Amino acid sequence: MVTEFVYAQPVKILFGAHRFDHLSEILKEHGIQRAVVACDRFFSERIRGMMQDTKEIVAVFDDVEENPQLSGVIETARLAKEHGADCVIGIGGGSTIDTAKFAAAVAADPEIAERCWKGEVPFPKETLHIVAVPTTAGTGSEVTQVSVVSHGRDKKTINNPVFMPLLAIVDPYLSSTVPPRTTMNTGIDAMAHALEGYWSKNHQPISDLCAIEAVRLILENLERAYRDGNDLEARTKMAYASLLGGLSFALPKTAGSHACSYPLSEDYHLPHGEACAFTLDSFVRINADERLEYLSRAAGLKDTAELAERIRALKETAGLRRTLSDLGDVDMDKLVRDCAAHPLMQNNPVQMTEEKLREMFEALQ
C-alpha cells in the first residue's frame, strides 16, 4: 500500500505526428519571439529553410557533436545573447537537447559556462526558455532536468531545475529518417530509462506506471521500427514509449546500466544507447526480484529471464557490441573501478562492489 510519495512534472508536452509543422504558431502561443536553434548537420538544412516562414528563429547552431561538447554549448549561448533570444530550441537527439538546455541556462553570461560545468559557480537565476523537440525515440531528455555535456574527454551529468524545458514537442514523424542502428541504440536507451527508473532505490508509483507501459511498448515496437523506418505506427508508439521512459527516470534517476555507460563511452567509444545496452540484460538478471517479475508479466512476458533474453536478442539483431572482445583491449581494473565509483551506481537496488562488477563483465566474454 502506497502511503507517501512526491511527483512533479512541469513540462508541457505536445504529442502528435506533424506537430512540428506548426512550430511558429506554437512559439507565438507561448510568447516566444526570438529563438536560437541547436541541431546537428542532418537537420540544419531543414531548419534554415524554415526561417523564412518561422520568423521566431533568428539563428542556428548546427555543429552539435554525438557526445555534446561544452564548446558547442558556449557557441549556442553566445548566439542567443548576440541575437537577443528569449528561447533556445533543441531539435534532434539527446545531444542537441542537452546542448540547448545548458546554453539557455548560461546565455546571459556565456563566459561562466565552464565554471558552471565544473560546479564552481551556480547557474544564473535568469535563464531563457527551453523548447525540446526530440527526433529520436530514446533519450527522454525533453522531460528531465538533466544535461549531459563533455569538456574534452571528461563527461559530466548535471542535474539542475534550470534545465527543465518549457515545452516538449514530440512529433513521431521526425524520427522516420533515423537510421536502423540509431533506432535500436536509442530504443534500448529508452528501455534502460524505464527499467532503471523502475528498479532505482528512489522509485515511486507514478513513475513505475510509466515504466511498465514504456517497456511493453518498446518490446512490441522497437524491432518493427528498426526494420521499417516508415512504419509510422511503430514510430509513434516508440516516441510515446521514449517519452514515458523519460518520465520514468526523471525523478528516481537511473542506476547500474547508466553508471557503467559512462566509462564504456569514454574509454571504448560506444554511443550512449549502445553503452547502456551493453550491460542492461546483465542488470535485469542481477536486479531480478518480485517487482521486476511483475513488470515482466505486465509487459507480456513470462518472467525476468525472458526480459533479459529479449534485450539480448535486440542487441544481436542490430549487431550492437555485446562482449568484452567486441570492445578491444579492455583494462578490467579501470573499468570496474570507474563503474563502481559513478554516483548513479548508488541507485541500484543490489549493491555493486568492484568484485561483483568484475564478475558481471567477465561473464560477457
C-alpha positions, 0 to 999 in steps of 0.5 A, spaced: 500 500 500 502 506 497 502 511 503 507 517 501 510 519 495 512 526 491 511 527 483 512 533 479 512 534 472 512 541 469 513 540 462 508 541 457 508 536 452 505 536 445 504 529 442 502 528 435 505 526 428 506 533 424 506 537 430 512 540 428 509 543 422 506 548 426 512 550 430 511 558 429 504 558 431 506 554 437 512 559 439 507 565 438 502 561 443 507 561 448 510 568 447 516 566 444 519 571 439 526 570 438 529 563 438 536 560 437 536 553 434 541 547 436 541 541 431 546 537 428 548 537 420 542 532 418 537 537 420 540 544 419 538 544 412 531 543 414 531 548 419 534 554 415 529 553 410 524 554 415 526 561 417 523 564 412 516 562 414 518 561 422 520 568 423 521 566 431 528 563 429 533 568 428 539 563 428 542 556 428 547 552 431 548 546 427 555 543 429 552 539 435 557 533 436 554 525 438 557 526 445 555 534 446 561 538 447 561 544 452 564 548 446 558 547 442 554 549 448 558 556 449 557 557 441 549 556 442 549 561 448 553 566 445 548 566 439 542 567 443 545 573 447 548 576 440 541 575 437 537 577 443 533 570 444 528 569 449 528 561 447 533 556 445 530 550 441 533 543 441 531 539 435 534 532 434 537 527 439 539 527 446 545 531 444 542 537 441 537 537 447 542 537 452 546 542 448 540 547 448 538 546 455 545 548 458 546 554 453 539 557 455 541 556 462 548 560 461 546 565 455 546 571 459 553 570 461 556 565 456 563 566 459 561 562 466 559 556 462 565 552 464 565 554 471 558 552 471 560 545 468 565 544 473 560 546 479 564 552 481 559 557 480 551 556 480 547 557 474 544 564 473 537 565 476 535 568 469 535 563 464 531 563 457 526 558 455 527 551 453 523 548 447 525 540 446 523 537 440 526 530 440 527 526 433 529 520 436 525 515 440 530 514 446 533 519 450 527 522 454 531 528 455 525 533 453 522 531 460 528 531 465 532 536 468 538 533 466 544 535 461 549 531 459 555 535 456 563 533 455 569 538 456 574 534 452 574 527 454 571 528 461 563 527 461 559 530 466 551 529 468 548 535 471 542 535 474 539 542 475 531 545 475 534 550 470 534 545 465 527 543 465 524 545 458 518 549 457 515 545 452 516 538 449 514 537 442 514 530 440 512 529 433 513 521 431 514 523 424 521 526 425 524 520 427 522 516 420 529 518 417 533 515 423 537 510 421 536 502 423 542 502 428 540 509 431 533 506 432 535 500 436 541 504 440 536 509 442 530 504 443 534 500 448 536 507 451 529 508 452 528 501 455 534 502 460 530 509 462 524 505 464 527 499 467 532 503 471 527 508 473 523 502 475 528 498 479 532 505 482 532 505 490 528 512 489 522 509 485 515 511 486 508 509 483 507 514 478 513 513 475 513 505 475 506 506 471 510 509 466 515 504 466 511 498 465 507 501 459 514 504 456 517 497 456 511 493 453 511 498 448 518 498 446 518 490 446 512 490 441 515 496 437 522 497 437 524 491 432 518 493 427 521 500 427 528 498 426 526 494 420 521 499 417 523 506 418 516 508 415 512 504 419 509 510 422 505 506 427 511 503 430 514 510 430 509 513 434 508 508 439 516 508 440 516 516 441 510 515 446 514 509 449 521 514 449 517 519 452 514 515 458 521 512 459 523 519 460 518 520 465 520 514 468 527 516 470 526 523 471 525 523 478 528 516 481 534 517 476 537 511 473 542 506 476 547 500 474 546 500 466 547 508 466 553 508 471 557 503 467 555 507 460 559 512 462 566 509 462 564 504 456 563 511 452 569 514 454 574 509 454 571 504 448 567 509 444 560 506 444 554 511 443 550 512 449 544 507 447 549 502 445 553 503 452 547 502 456 545 496 452 551 493 453 550 491 460 542 492 461 540 484 460 546 483 465 542 488 470 535 485 469 538 478 471 542 481 477 536 486 479 531 480 478 526 480 484 518 480 485 517 487 482 521 486 476 517 479 475 511 483 475 513 488 470 515 482 466 508 479 466 505 486 465 509 487 459 507 480 456 512 476 458 513 470 462 518 472 467 525 476 468 529 471 464 525 472 458 526 480 459 533 479 459 533 474 453 529 479 449 534 485 450 539 480 448 536 478 442 535 486 440 542 487 441 544 481 436 539 483 431 542 490 430 549 487 431 550 492 437 557 490 441 555 485 446 562 482 449 568 484 452 572 482 445 567 486 441 570 492 445 578 491 444 583 491 449 579 492 455 583 494 462 578 490 467 581 494 473 579 501 470 573 499 468 570 496 474 573 501 478 570 507 474 563 503 474 563 502 481 565 509 483 559 513 478 554 516 483 548 513 479 551 506 481 548 508 488 541 507 485 541 500 484 537 496 488 543 490 489 549 493 491 555 493 486 562 492 489 568 492 484 568 484 485 561 483 483 562 488 477 568 484 475 564 478 475 558 481 471 563 483 465 567 477 465 561 473 464 560 477 457 566 474 454 
